[in-house]
Amino acid sequence: LDFTLVTDGGDEGECDDLGVAQLDLSSIRSRPKQLIRFLDVNGEELAELEVEMTYSEKLMKYFESDIDE
């Protein structure tokens, strides 16, 4: 999952990209809490965002059946 940190566009709606971050969704099954680090174009850390994600029971069953095949 890709994230982009942007400036507030205000009334004009224009915004600038400040940094990017990625989250590997396969890691959510074993570690629901993740720390996402946003980096600028130079690779410098701009911000950290802690998120917690969970999958529905139906989706978890799908993942398990897909692994078994």
Jmol script that loads the backbone (N, CA, C; Angstrom):
load data "model"
ATOM      1  N   LEU A   1       0.860  -1.155   0.000  1.00  0.00           N
ATOM      2  CA  LEU A   1       0.000   0.000   0.000  1.00  0.00           C
ATOM      3  C   LEU A   1       0.905   1.216   0.000  1.00  0.00           C
ATOM      4  N   ASP A   2       0.682   2.129  -0.936  1.00  0.00           N
ATOM      5  CA  ASP A   2       1.506   3.333  -1.043  1.00  0.00           C
ATOM      6  C   ASP A   2       0.793   4.534  -0.435  1.00  0.00           C
ATOM      7  N   PHE A   3       1.551   5.353   0.270  1.00  0.00           N
ATOM      8  CA  PHE A   3       1.050   6.579   0.873  1.00  0.00           C
ATOM      9  C   PHE A   3       1.846   7.755   0.328  1.00  0.00           C
ATOM     10  N   THR A   4       1.175   8.892   0.163  1.00  0.00           N
ATOM     11  CA  THR A   4       1.853  10.123  -0.224  1.00  0.00           C
ATOM     12  C   THR A   4       1.476  11.208   0.769  1.00  0.00           C
ATOM     13  N   LEU A   5       2.470  11.839   1.359  1.00  0.00           N
ATOM     14  CA  LEU A   5       2.278  12.956   2.282  1.00  0.00           C
ATOM     15  C   LEU A   5       2.284  14.229   1.448  1.00  0.00           C
ATOM     16  N   VAL A   6       1.196  15.009   1.526  1.00  0.00           N
ATOM     17  CA  VAL A   6       1.062  16.206   0.690  1.00  0.00           C
ATOM     18  C   VAL A   6       0.772  17.431   1.548  1.00  0.00           C
ATOM     19  N   THR A   7       1.013  18.612   0.956  1.00  0.00           N
ATOM     20  CA  THR A   7       0.650  19.863   1.620  1.00  0.00           C
ATOM     21  C   THR A   7      -0.847  20.070   1.483  1.00  0.00           C
ATOM     22  N   ASP A   8      -1.414  20.889   2.338  1.00  0.00           N
ATOM     23  CA  ASP A   8      -2.831  21.240   2.264  1.00  0.00           C
ATOM     24  C   ASP A   8      -3.043  22.133   1.054  1.00  0.00           C
ATOM     25  N   GLY A   9      -3.913  21.718   0.172  1.00  0.00           N
ATOM     26  CA  GLY A   9      -4.181  22.482  -1.035  1.00  0.00           C
ATOM     27  C   GLY A   9      -5.018  23.724  -0.807  1.00  0.00           C
ATOM     28  N   GLY A  10      -5.639  23.827   0.358  1.00  0.00           N
ATOM     29  CA  GLY A  10      -6.469  24.991   0.658  1.00  0.00           C
ATOM     30  C   GLY A  10      -7.616  25.129  -0.321  1.00  0.00           C
ATOM     31  N   ASP A  11      -8.075  26.344  -0.510  1.00  0.00           N
ATOM     32  CA  ASP A  11      -9.207  26.602  -1.395  1.00  0.00           C
ATOM     33  C   ASP A  11      -8.857  26.369  -2.856  1.00  0.00           C
ATOM     34  N   GLU A  12      -7.596  26.536  -3.209  1.00  0.00           N
ATOM     35  CA  GLU A  12      -7.172  26.373  -4.593  1.00  0.00           C
ATOM     36  C   GLU A  12      -7.109  24.908  -5.009  1.00  0.00           C
ATOM     37  N   GLY A  13      -6.958  24.022  -4.059  1.00  0.00           N
ATOM     38  CA  GLY A  13      -6.929  22.603  -4.356  1.00  0.00           C
ATOM     39  C   GLY A  13      -5.591  22.075  -4.826  1.00  0.00           C
ATOM     40  N   GLU A  14      -4.627  22.947  -5.027  1.00  0.00           N
ATOM     41  CA  GLU A  14      -3.296  22.516  -5.451  1.00  0.00           C
ATOM     42  C   GLU A  14      -2.502  22.058  -4.231  1.00  0.00           C
ATOM     43  N   CYS A  15      -1.825  20.935  -4.362  1.00  0.00           N
ATOM     44  CA  CYS A  15      -0.995  20.465  -3.256  1.00  0.00           C
ATOM     45  C   CYS A  15       0.323  19.936  -3.805  1.00  0.00           C
ATOM     46  N   ASP A  16       1.331  19.943  -2.970  1.00  0.00           N
ATOM     47  CA  ASP A  16       2.656  19.449  -3.340  1.00  0.00           C
ATOM     48  C   ASP A  16       2.955  18.170  -2.571  1.00  0.00           C
ATOM     49  N   ASP A  17       3.588  17.221  -3.248  1.00  0.00           N
ATOM     50  CA  ASP A  17       4.025  16.003  -2.586  1.00  0.00           C
ATOM     51  C   ASP A  17       5.227  16.318  -1.700  1.00  0.00           C
ATOM     52  N   LEU A  18       5.153  15.891  -0.456  1.00  0.00           N
ATOM     53  CA  LEU A  18       6.263  16.093   0.476  1.00  0.00           C
ATOM     54  C   LEU A  18       7.095  14.831   0.656  1.00  0.00           C
ATOM     55  N   GLY A  19       6.419  13.683   0.673  1.00  0.00           N
ATOM     56  CA  GLY A  19       7.128  12.432   0.902  1.00  0.00           C
ATOM     57  C   GLY A  19       6.246  11.241   0.603  1.00  0.00           C
ATOM     58  N   VAL A  20       6.856  10.072   0.603  1.00  0.00           N
ATOM     59  CA  VAL A  20       6.134   8.836   0.306  1.00  0.00           C
ATOM     60  C   VAL A  20       6.478   7.774   1.344  1.00  0.00           C
ATOM     61  N   ALA A  21       5.594   6.782   1.443  1.00  0.00           N
ATOM     62  CA  ALA A  21       5.809   5.647   2.340  1.00  0.00           C
ATOM     63  C   ALA A  21       5.093   4.437   1.753  1.00  0.00           C
ATOM     64  N   GLN A  22       5.539   3.258   2.155  1.00  0.00           N
ATOM     65  CA  GLN A  22       4.908   2.024   1.706  1.00  0.00           C
ATOM     66  C   GLN A  22       4.627   1.123   2.908  1.00  0.00           C
ATOM     67  N   LEU A  23       3.587   0.310   2.742  1.00  0.00           N
ATOM     68  CA  LEU A  23       3.231  -0.678   3.755  1.00  0.00           C
ATOM     69  C   LEU A  23       2.976  -1.995   3.043  1.00  0.00           C
ATOM     70  N   ASP A  24       3.670  -3.041   3.473  1.00  0.00           N
ATOM     71  CA  ASP A  24       3.481  -4.381   2.923  1.00  0.00           C
ATOM     72  C   ASP A  24       2.276  -5.008   3.624  1.00  0.00           C
ATOM     73  N   LEU A  25       1.188  -5.187   2.899  1.00  0.00           N
ATOM     74  CA  LEU A  25      -0.044  -5.677   3.508  1.00  0.00           C
ATOM     75  C   LEU A  25       0.066  -7.119   3.993  1.00  0.00           C
ATOM     76  N   SER A  26       1.007  -7.879   3.476  1.00  0.00           N
ATOM     77  CA  SER A  26       1.154  -9.264   3.940  1.00  0.00           C
ATOM     78  C   SER A  26       1.653  -9.326   5.383  1.00  0.00           C
ATOM     79  N   SER A  27       2.301  -8.279   5.850  1.00  0.00           N
ATOM     80  CA  SER A  27       2.815  -8.276   7.224  1.00  0.00           C
ATOM     81  C   SER A  27       1.724  -7.988   8.254  1.00  0.00           C
ATOM     82  N   ILE A  28       0.565  -7.541   7.813  1.00  0.00           N
ATOM     83  CA  ILE A  28      -0.531  -7.191   8.727  1.00  0.00           C
ATOM     84  C   ILE A  28      -1.025  -8.411   9.494  1.00  0.00           C
ATOM     85  N   ARG A  29      -0.992  -9.581   8.866  1.00  0.00           N
ATOM     86  CA  ARG A  29      -1.492 -10.789   9.526  1.00  0.00           C
ATOM     87  C   ARG A  29      -0.715 -11.092  10.804  1.00  0.00           C
ATOM     88  N   SER A  30       0.583 -10.895  10.784  1.00  0.00           N
ATOM     89  CA  SER A  30       1.391 -11.224  11.960  1.00  0.00           C
ATOM     90  C   SER A  30       1.609 -10.035  12.893  1.00  0.00           C
ATOM     91  N   ARG A  31       1.529  -8.824  12.342  1.00  0.00           N
ATOM     92  CA  ARG A  31       1.754  -7.608  13.146  1.00  0.00           C
ATOM     93  C   ARG A  31       0.740  -6.541  12.740  1.00  0.00           C
ATOM     94  N   PRO A  32      -0.418  -6.496  13.411  1.00  0.00           N
ATOM     95  CA  PRO A  32      -1.440  -5.509  13.027  1.00  0.00           C
ATOM     96  C   PRO A  32      -0.996  -4.056  13.194  1.00  0.00           C
ATOM     97  N   LYS A  33      -0.138  -3.781  14.192  1.00  0.00           N
ATOM     98  CA  LYS A  33       0.360  -2.410  14.383  1.00  0.00           C
ATOM     99  C   LYS A  33       1.627  -2.223  13.559  1.00  0.00           C
ATOM    100  N   GLN A  34       1.639  -1.184  12.757  1.00  0.00           N
ATOM    101  CA  GLN A  34       2.774  -0.907  11.883  1.00  0.00           C
ATOM    102  C   GLN A  34       3.191   0.552  12.035  1.00  0.00           C
ATOM    103  N   LEU A  35       4.473   0.800  11.927  1.00  0.00           N
ATOM    104  CA  LEU A  35       5.008   2.151  11.923  1.00  0.00           C
ATOM    105  C   LEU A  35       5.426   2.467  10.491  1.00  0.00           C
ATOM    106  N   ILE A  36       4.810   3.470   9.911  1.00  0.00           N
ATOM    107  CA  ILE A  36       5.084   3.853   8.529  1.00  0.00           C
ATOM    108  C   ILE A  36       5.952   5.102   8.562  1.00  0.00           C
ATOM    109  N   ARG A  37       7.075   5.053   7.861  1.00  0.00           N
ATOM    110  CA  ARG A  37       7.994   6.200   7.806  1.00  0.00           C
ATOM    111  C   ARG A  37       7.900   6.858   6.438  1.00  0.00           C
ATOM    112  N   PHE A  38       7.598   8.148   6.444  1.00  0.00           N
ATOM    113  CA  PHE A  38       7.535   8.929   5.209  1.00  0.00           C
ATOM    114  C   PHE A  38       8.911   9.512   4.921  1.00  0.00           C
ATOM    115  N   LEU A  39       9.389   9.317   3.698  1.00  0.00           N
ATOM    116  CA  LEU A  39      10.697   9.812   3.282  1.00  0.00           C
ATOM    117  C   LEU A  39      10.540  10.823   2.158  1.00  0.00           C
ATOM    118  N   ASP A  40      11.425  11.825   2.143  1.00  0.00           N
ATOM    119  CA  ASP A  40      11.413  12.793   1.044  1.00  0.00           C
ATOM    120  C   ASP A  40      12.250  12.248  -0.117  1.00  0.00           C
ATOM    121  N   VAL A  41      12.422  13.047  -1.173  1.00  0.00           N
ATOM    122  CA  VAL A  41      13.151  12.594  -2.362  1.00  0.00           C
ATOM    123  C   VAL A  41      14.618  12.293  -2.069  1.00  0.00           C
ATOM    124  N   ASN A  42      15.149  12.822  -0.989  1.00  0.00           N
ATOM    125  CA  ASN A  42      16.537  12.571  -0.604  1.00  0.00           C
ATOM    126  C   ASN A  42      16.681  11.396   0.361  1.00  0.00           C
ATOM    127  N   GLY A  43      15.559  10.752   0.673  1.00  0.00           N
ATOM    128  CA  GLY A  43      15.589   9.633   1.604  1.00  0.00           C
ATOM    129  C   GLY A  43      15.595  10.037   3.061  1.00  0.00           C
ATOM    130  N   GLU A  44      15.371  11.322   3.332  1.00  0.00           N
ATOM    131  CA  GLU A  44      15.319  11.825   4.709  1.00  0.00           C
ATOM    132  C   GLU A  44      13.923  11.589   5.284  1.00  0.00           C
ATOM    133  N   GLU A  45      13.884  11.160   6.541  1.00  0.00           N
ATOM    134  CA  GLU A  45      12.600  10.908   7.187  1.00  0.00           C
ATOM    135  C   GLU A  45      11.889  12.220   7.501  1.00  0.00           C
ATOM    136  N   LEU A  46      10.622  12.298   7.091  1.00  0.00           N
ATOM    137  CA  LEU A  46       9.805  13.491   7.333  1.00  0.00           C
ATOM    138  C   LEU A  46       8.806  13.294   8.466  1.00  0.00           C
ATOM    139  N   ALA A  47       8.251  12.094   8.527  1.00  0.00           N
ATOM    140  CA  ALA A  47       7.189  11.850   9.496  1.00  0.00           C
ATOM    141  C   ALA A  47       7.053  10.357   9.740  1.00  0.00           C
ATOM    142  N   GLU A  48       6.428  10.030  10.861  1.00  0.00           N
ATOM    143  CA  GLU A  48       6.088   8.652  11.179  1.00  0.00           C
ATOM    144  C   GLU A  48       4.595   8.597  11.468  1.00  0.00           C
ATOM    145  N   LEU A  49       3.991   7.515  11.053  1.00  0.00           N
ATOM    146  CA  LEU A  49       2.570   7.312  11.281  1.00  0.00           C
ATOM    147  C   LEU A  49       2.382   5.887  11.772  1.00  0.00           C
ATOM    148  N   GLU A  50       1.792   5.733  12.952  1.00  0.00           N
ATOM    149  CA  GLU A  50       1.513   4.395  13.462  1.00  0.00           C
ATOM    150  C   GLU A  50       0.071   4.049  13.122  1.00  0.00           C
ATOM    151  N   VAL A  51      -0.111   2.909  12.482  1.00  0.00           N
ATOM    152  CA  VAL A  51      -1.446   2.468  12.096  1.00  0.00           C
ATOM    153  C   VAL A  51      -1.672   1.054  12.612  1.00  0.00           C
ATOM    154  N   GLU A  52      -2.928   0.726  12.805  1.00  0.00           N
ATOM    155  CA  GLU A  52      -3.305  -0.635  13.165  1.00  0.00           C
ATOM    156  C   GLU A  52      -4.373  -1.079  12.186  1.00  0.00           C
ATOM    157  N   MET A  53      -4.120  -2.200  11.535  1.00  0.00           N
ATOM    158  CA  MET A  53      -5.043  -2.707  10.525  1.00  0.00           C
ATOM    159  C   MET A  53      -5.385  -4.151  10.845  1.00  0.00           C
ATOM    160  N   THR A  54      -6.615  -4.517  10.581  1.00  0.00           N
ATOM    161  CA  THR A  54      -7.032  -5.906  10.717  1.00  0.00           C
ATOM    162  C   THR A  54      -7.838  -6.284   9.487  1.00  0.00           C
ATOM    163  N   TYR A  55      -7.774  -7.561   9.146  1.00  0.00           N
ATOM    164  CA  TYR A  55      -8.552  -8.086   8.035  1.00  0.00           C
ATOM    165  C   TYR A  55      -9.814  -8.738   8.581  1.00  0.00           C
ATOM    166  N   SER A  56     -10.858  -8.751   7.777  1.00  0.00           N
ATOM    167  CA  SER A  56     -12.093  -9.411   8.179  1.00  0.00           C
ATOM    168  C   SER A  56     -11.864 -10.922   8.248  1.00  0.00           C
ATOM    169  N   GLU A  57     -12.711 -11.606   8.992  1.00  0.00           N
ATOM    170  CA  GLU A  57     -12.600 -13.058   9.127  1.00  0.00           C
ATOM    171  C   GLU A  57     -12.729 -13.734   7.763  1.00  0.00           C
ATOM    172  N   LYS A  58     -13.616 -13.224   6.935  1.00  0.00           N
ATOM    173  CA  LYS A  58     -13.822 -13.797   5.601  1.00  0.00           C
ATOM    174  C   LYS A  58     -12.548 -13.682   4.758  1.00  0.00           C
ATOM    175  N   LEU A  59     -11.902 -12.545   4.810  1.00  0.00           N
ATOM    176  CA  LEU A  59     -10.670 -12.347   4.050  1.00  0.00           C
ATOM    177  C   LEU A  59      -9.545 -13.224   4.597  1.00  0.00           C
ATOM    178  N   MET A  60      -9.468 -13.389   5.909  1.00  0.00           N
ATOM    179  CA  MET A  60      -8.451 -14.257   6.505  1.00  0.00           C
ATOM    180  C   MET A  60      -8.636 -15.701   6.039  1.00  0.00           C
ATOM    181  N   LYS A  61      -9.884 -16.163   5.970  1.00  0.00           N
ATOM    182  CA  LYS A  61     -10.151 -17.522   5.487  1.00  0.00           C
ATOM    183  C   LYS A  61      -9.724 -17.659   4.031  1.00  0.00           C
ATOM    184  N   TYR A  62      -9.942 -16.621   3.249  1.00  0.00           N
ATOM    185  CA  TYR A  62      -9.520 -16.637   1.851  1.00  0.00           C
ATOM    186  C   TYR A  62      -7.999 -16.753   1.765  1.00  0.00           C
ATOM    187  N   PHE A  63      -7.281 -15.968   2.548  1.00  0.00           N
ATOM    188  CA  PHE A  63      -5.817 -16.037   2.557  1.00  0.00           C
ATOM    189  C   PHE A  63      -5.340 -17.442   2.923  1.00  0.00           C
ATOM    190  N   GLU A  64      -5.952 -18.025   3.954  1.00  0.00           N
ATOM    191  CA  GLU A  64      -5.550 -19.355   4.404  1.00  0.00           C
ATOM    192  C   GLU A  64      -5.807 -20.400   3.338  1.00  0.00           C
ATOM    193  N   SER A  65      -6.940 -20.321   2.653  1.00  0.00           N
ATOM    194  CA  SER A  65      -7.235 -21.293   1.598  1.00  0.00           C
ATOM    195  C   SER A  65      -6.311 -21.098   0.405  1.00  0.00           C
ATOM    196  N   ASP A  66      -5.917 -19.871   0.131  1.00  0.00           N
ATOM    197  CA  ASP A  66      -5.006 -19.579  -0.976  1.00  0.00           C
ATOM    198  C   ASP A  66      -3.611 -20.129  -0.680  1.00  0.00           C
ATOM    199  N   ILE A  67      -3.193 -20.093   0.575  1.00  0.00           N
ATOM    200  CA  ILE A  67      -1.883 -20.615   0.975  1.00  0.00           C
ATOM    201  C   ILE A  67      -1.858 -22.139   0.855  1.00  0.00           C
ATOM    202  N   ASP A  68      -2.986 -22.780   1.191  1.00  0.00           N
ATOM    203  CA  ASP A  68      -3.056 -24.240   1.162  1.00  0.00           C
ATOM    204  C   ASP A  68      -2.978 -24.803  -0.250  1.00  0.00           C
ATOM    205  N   GLU A  69      -3.343 -24.024  -1.237  1.00  0.00           N
ATOM    206  CA  GLU A  69      -3.384 -24.536  -2.620  1.00  0.00           C
ATOM    207  C   GLU A  69      -2.051 -24.574  -3.269  1.00  0.00           C
TER     208      GLU A  69
END
end "model"
wireframe off; spacefill off
backbone 0.3
color backbone group
